[in-house]
Amino acid sequence: MIAAPPYPFTAIVGMDDLRLSLLLNAVSPAVGGVLVRGEKGTAKSTAVRSLASLMPHVDVVAGCRFSCAPAAPDAHCPDGPHKTGTGTDRPTRMVELPVGASEDRLVGALDIERALSDGVKAFEPGLLADAHRGVLYVDEVNLLHDHLVDLLLDASAMGASYVEREGVSVRHASRFLLVGTMNPEEGELRPQLLDRFGLTVEVAASREPDQRVEVVKRRLAYDADPVGFAARWAAEEEALRQRIATARALLPEITLGDAALHQIAATCAAFEVDGMRADIVMARTATALAAWAGRAEVLAEDVRQAALLALPHRRRRNPFDAPGLDEDKLDEVLEEFGGADGDDGPDPEPEGPQGPDDGPDGPEGGPDGPGPGGVPPQDRGQQAPPERTQDDAPRPGDDAAPLPDQHPAEQPAAAPGAQQAAVGATEPFRTRRLDVPGLGEGADGRRSRARTAHGRTTGARRPQGALGRLHLAATVQAAAPHQRARGRSGRGLVVRRDDLREAVREGREGNLVLFVVDASGSMAARKRMSAVKGAVLSLLLDAYQRRDKIGLITFRGKDAELALPPTSSVEAGAVRLESLPTGGRTPLAAGLLKAHEVLRVERMRDPSRRPLLVVVTDGRATGGPEPVRQAARAARLLAAEGTASVVVNCEAGPVRLGLAAELARDLEGMAVTLDELRADRVSELVHTVQGKHTVHTHRRAA
């Protein structure tokens, strides 16, 4: 069966920044690839797959698994040495790296079965070898395991892959155009990994009805007749392919003047980016932009466009900062450091990636197309608080002893019955690590002990499916008792498939951290919500660094609300927390029952990811009939299922009822105060949160 042709690149509607970034990397792979961030269903994958068909064909040595060029073969190629000469011509490959790929599949490894059975030290190439001189595409790169991302980006930066394992030492060339796509709602990449992508673009679906109609028309036409649709766009595709080849040929002749270099350096300094990679990427991008426009000199407009593509993901200082670049500030810097190189150029309007002809079905984009910014946050309705009762009124001694994080100029408490406006959070701080007890088997992370694919070796077992990392000593021990029966001769060891053992490793996993936050009037009456939000924000930052999923439940008034369903986007949790209103009664039982329901659903979705419940409250249940008794019953229900829990006690003042501590006992977890969450104030203590019976506290590096 003949595969359908890819969707034509020139038929993509809008997405100007995305198309331009991909084409600049096609012109100059030294730019360093592109990271495409955007909501689902925005043609991210379609654009990347379409790009491969525009890339020039490559000459390769016949039979070489590492795609060596016949004119200059790699001297270190494992299939070499090759003689310089002619080779075969083939299209540029686009290799896809699945999210669930193993390290061996990515970099290659020793063929264990051939080595043990035949005594042949054979190397099996991985995806990095397949992608050499092509395109390596990673969909949902933010869901890829960190160690795989490290290997991937190291190979991209060095242009080679090094494999040192199981007695094999291999180095082979691995130069490719790296493209990653991600949905920020599913979690962010670490800043140091973001920095390794040359460019980044934000994509969003157009809000213009006419443009959306055109997208639907073209997609339906392609699905109905892929061959015919591709044929209608063949002329535009060929013109774009020729333009890429022309720009590649012009690239070595581009002049990058001192004025442009000063603008690049001043821009990177003004936006306080770390390191020098941003300067280098901006210089390469500006040069590629000039080549794409057919000019022999870099102008100020090229520097400006390069900054918009190369800096947004590098200027972020923490995971809660909004992406993007202040264009007014950018223009001020470029004007201040402008020189002769940029004074005579046209207005800073980058030319579209397709040139003057956009195809038979109408223009591709324009000023009405979607910009690089994100989608405005969804409107969130505010529940009106019920009438406040005497149970929620301030009590004697509540304000006598302010919290350490409490601002000295806090406004007075709201009148009874009024909903208080959302207050800002105090500055986040470093928290102690809260561990889930036992040994899990969840996704790699940095919180709780677990059996993982990486970490220290703790034992061996029979392979469960494909053989992972070989445990050589255990394999030899398993084979040794059977050598006489197998008729061993000489010094060789007869090893069969049943003897193979793989290493069992122990590392750390990421957990589901579910926050249940008390937003009732009793919290706001003591003017502590700012400190509470600061503490939760600190825990969110800790969850981000430890690669956890997070969820947020709030309770106030008459009911509890799932403010943020479990997600890997800690940034979304911070946004919901910042806009959290307060007021009303304290339906503690409703909050705990909502947590029970959320955890029940998540266990069905991902049984291997263990939960950690963090309840932030003063424990004063006032909502519904018998509120204290109902809250205790809900807590015991969670404890019966073995849910690891911690209660962040928000009580303050000289008169304290100890209700949060009682709640922790019902949850069979532990209670800590806001101040005790700070790692620097408890001698770097790490608490293991027990889901059953006792609570253990021990010293360990946080």
Sequence and secondary structure as in RCSB ss.txt:
>XXXX:A:sequence
MIAAPPYPFTAIVGMDDLRLSLLLNAVSPAVGGVLVRGEKGTAKSTAVRSLASLMPHVDVVAGCRFSCAPAAPDA
HCPDGPHKTGTGTDRPTRMVELPVGASEDRLVGALDIERALSDGVKAFEPGLLADAHRGVLYVDEVNLLHDHLVD
LLLDASAMGASYVEREGVSVRHASRFLLVGTMNPEEGELRPQLLDRFGLTVEVAASREPDQRVEVVKRRLAYDAD
PVGFAARWAAEEEALRQRIATARALLPEITLGDAALHQIAATCAAFEVDGMRADIVMARTATALAAWAGRAEVLA
EDVRQAALLALPHRRRRNPFDAPGLDEDKLDEVLEEFGGADGDDGPDPEPEGPQGPDDGPDGPEGGPDGPGPGGV
PPQDRGQQAPPERTQDDAPRPGDDAAPLPDQHPAEQPAAAPGAQQAAVGATEPFRTRRLDVPGLGEGADGRRSRA
RTAHGRTTGARRPQGALGRLHLAATVQAAAPHQRARGRSGRGLVVRRDDLREAVREGREGNLVLFVVDASGSMAA
RKRMSAVKGAVLSLLLDAYQRRDKIGLITFRGKDAELALPPTSSVEAGAVRLESLPTGGRTPLAAGLLKAHEVLR
VERMRDPSRRPLLVVVTDGRATGGPEPVRQAARAARLLAAEGTASVVVNCEAGPVRLGLAAELARDLEGMAVTLD
ELRADRVSELVHTVQGKHTVHTHRRAA
>XXXX:A:secstr
        GGG  S HHHHHHHHHHHH GGG  EEEEE TTSSHHHHHHHHHTTS  EEE TT TT   SSS  T
T TT    SS  EEE   EEE  TT  HHHHH EE HHHHHHH    EE  HHHHTTTSEEEEETGGGS HHHHH
HHHHHHHHSEEEEEETTEEEEEE   EEEEEE GGG    HHHHTTSSEEEEE     HHHHHHHHHHHHHHHH 
HHHHHHHTHHHHHHHHHHHHHHHHHGGG B  HHHHHHHHHHHHHTT  SSHHHHHHHHHHHHHHHHHT SB  H
HHHHHHHHHHSTTTS  STTS     HHHHHHHHHHT  HHHHTS  S    TT S   TTS    TTS  SS  
              GGGS  TTTTSS  TT  TT      TT  B          B  EE SS B  SEEEEEEE
EESSSEEEEEE  SSS  SB HHHHHHHHGGGTTTTT  TT     GGG  EEEEEEEE  EEEEEEE SHHHHH
TT HHHHHHHHHHHHHHHHHTT EEEEEEEETTEEEEEEEEES HHHHHHHHHT  B S   HHHHHHHHHHHHH
HHHHH TTS EEEEEEE     SSSSHHHHHHHHHHHHHHTT EEEEEE   SS    HHHHHHHHHTSEEEETG
GGBGGGTTTEEEE  SSS  EEEE   
